[in-house]
Each structure stands twice: as C-alpha cells, then as structure tokens.
Amino acid sequence: MYCMVYHNGEDNFLSVYGVTIAFTVINMCVPLAVNQLPKFEQYHSGKTELMVTIARVFVLRMANLFALIASLYRKVKEPGFDGCAGTVIGQELYKLVIIDTVLQTCTQVVLQLGKYYWSNKKAEFKISKAVLVIVYRQALIWAGTLACPILPIIGMLSNIIFFLVTYSIVQTTCKPPTKRWNQSRHSTFFMGLLAATLFLLLVPVSVIIGSETVNLGLTANSTVFCGPFGRCKKPIDVFTQFNSRLPAWLSTVFHWLSSTTVVLPVVFIMLAVLYFQRLRVQKEKRKGHATHIELDQ
C-alpha cells in the first residue's frame, strides 16, 4: 500500500494524503479490534487485561511506524526522486500529527458523547487507548523533529487539546471501572512504553544522523541542495562546521565537554542518582504500606 501511494508522482489527493489517511485509519481501527480480545480471554485482573492490551497495540503501532519510515527511505532513494528528502520526510510526519489530532478529537467527541446521549448510560474510560495515543504521537514527534523542527510545538499543542477533550469526556460520560485497581501505582509501565519507543527510534534516527547514505538535503539535481543539512555529507557534520566557526577557547570547551573524560562520569552520576531515587521511592512505599496496616488495625 505504501509503495502504491509513493510511486504515483502526480499531485492528486491520493498521492498527497494517501499515506496520512491510511496510517491514521489503521491506527484508529487496530485498538478497536484488539480491545475486543480480552472479552474472549476473560482476565480476572484489570491490571493484567490493561497491560496485555497496551502491549499488543503498542507492538502493532510501532510496526506501522517503522513501515512508514522504511517507505519514506525507499522513496528518497529512488533514482527518479524529485524533491528535497528532508522536506518529504518532514511533511509526512507533520501531516500525520495534524490529521491524527483532528481525527482522534472528532472521533472521541462524536462516538463518546453520541453513545452517552443515545443510551444515557456511562461507560468505563479506556485508559489503554489514551496511553497509546500519547505514546504513538510522541513517537511521531521524536521521529520527525530532525526533518521538521516545529514538530515538538505542534505535538505539545496536540497533547494539550487531547488532554482537555479527554478530561471533558471523562467528566461527562465515564464511570468508575468495574475491575478496580490502583493504576497510579503502575505508571512505571506507561513510562516504560515511552522509554521503549525512544530506544526503538534511536536506530533509524541514528542512521540518518550519522550516515552518508540518507542525505536530508538531497534533491534530484546533484548540484542543488536544500535545508540546513544540504552542504553536509551527514547531518552530524553540521556540529563540526558550527564548531569550526567558534572562537578557539569556546571550541576547546565544547571539545572537552564532549570527551569521554566528562561524558562517562556524568553518565555514572546520573545512574547513581536514579538508583538512589528508586531506593527512596521504595522506602516511601514501604512506609505508606506500614501506615495503611496500622490504620486498618
């Protein structure tokens, strides 16, 4: 499907918005199908049901996103490619964030409010769907920021809109869950999904930053370049060029800060801080648990 859309070079509706619409529709339909599986599996714990559902949809959405990245890579490497590689990649991810925001918002408002006013019954809030929307949108931002620097601002506005709309819908149409469990104690799992997304996207982003194969400033004319990375063999060379224009003392400072004698100690200090922070949190949890037992007695 991705190749069919990209091989059409004409500026028709399908060639411009085909990939965006296809990805958005797939990402909206997949959770609807996956959310029905726990009804047949009959989990006894709401926590287990939530985590299994989120893990399934997360894997499918990440595979979908990597398919997009691979299709964009094939497009900009085609012999007859006409355009700026960085612009093409940035435009696709920019359109995905915008269209995903609009369709998710409209779908939430129409379906949730429509179902509530039609049946006059409140439903449970699907936290798995909300978490996956945020994780997927953050993945789009991380993947596209290099080619579209304004994407983090667009993503921030998108998340604010999503929060306000979801908050209003929960207040109006949702009821407490039937299978009760303290989801605030499992926020580590949600943060782990974001961390997994970041680590997964490090591979394609690192290839683009440090590779001469994918040049974001590439155009059909080998003598014409575009964008901030146009005159560089690879994007990371921009830092080298910037560093060469600095005064000698400032260049020496940057070189020292990026050396292993500074980076390694900083990494170990950060790991130590995280470890002691974890110990402190565990101590507070044990203290809270002991207090709860005393109050029950």
Disulfide bonds with the S-S distance in Angstrom:
Cys84-Cys226 1.83
